[in-house]
Amino acid sequence: MATTSIKIRILDKEYQVNCQPEEREALEYSAKVLNEKMEEIRRGSHIIGSERIAVMAALNLAHDLIRSEENSKQDSQAANLLHSMDSKLDSVLTDLTN
């Protein structure tokens, strides 16, 4: 499958990146999120150097991803518990009406 080349801009620096055409939008959005996080770190701290800012941004984004995955697992466990309780209530109600 043919790749497409796009330019992304992060911390005032342009990068040429290859990707599959169907992944272009997601890659551009990812670059936007990364740039925003790096700009936030640069403005709000005394960290100097784009490499250090990139590492801090990566750590922050990884932490956000892990927290999101944990919340998703908790939501899934709660949904399973509610489904189980619903099934038990349906069973009890069926028994009572028979």
LINUR-V715863 format. One record per residue. N is the residue number from 0. RES is the residue in three letters. SS is DSSP state (a for helix, b for strand, c for the rest). Layout:
n = [N/N]
res = [RES/RES]
ss = [SS/SS]
This chain:
n = [0/1/2/3/4/5/6/7/8/9/10/11/12/13/14/15/16/17/18/19/20/21/22/23/24/25/26/27/28/29/30/31/32/33/34/35/36/37/38/39/40/41/42/43/44/45/46/47/48/49/50/51/52/53/54/55/56/57/58/59/60/61/62/63/64/65/66/67/68/69/70/71/72/73/74/75/76/77/78/79/80/81/82/83/84/85/86/87/88/89/90/91/92/93/94/95/96/97]
res = [MET/ALA/THR/THR/SER/ILE/LYS/ILE/ARG/ILE/LEU/ASP/LYS/GLU/TYR/GLN/VAL/ASN/CYS/GLN/PRO/GLU/GLU/ARG/GLU/ALA/LEU/GLU/TYR/SER/ALA/LYS/VAL/LEU/ASN/GLU/LYS/MET/GLU/GLU/ILE/ARG/ARG/GLY/SER/HIS/ILE/ILE/GLY/SER/GLU/ARG/ILE/ALA/VAL/MET/ALA/ALA/LEU/ASN/LEU/ALA/HIS/ASP/LEU/ILE/ARG/SER/GLU/GLU/ASN/SER/LYS/GLN/ASP/SER/GLN/ALA/ALA/ASN/LEU/LEU/HIS/SER/MET/ASP/SER/LYS/LEU/ASP/SER/VAL/LEU/THR/ASP/LEU/THR/ASN]
ss = [c/c/b/b/b/b/b/b/b/b/c/c/b/b/b/b/b/b/b/b/a/a/a/a/a/a/a/a/a/a/a/a/a/a/a/a/a/a/a/a/a/a/a/a/c/c/c/c/c/a/a/a/a/a/a/a/a/a/a/a/a/a/a/a/a/a/a/a/a/a/a/a/a/a/a/a/a/a/a/a/a/a/a/a/a/a/a/a/a/a/a/a/a/a/a/a/a/c]
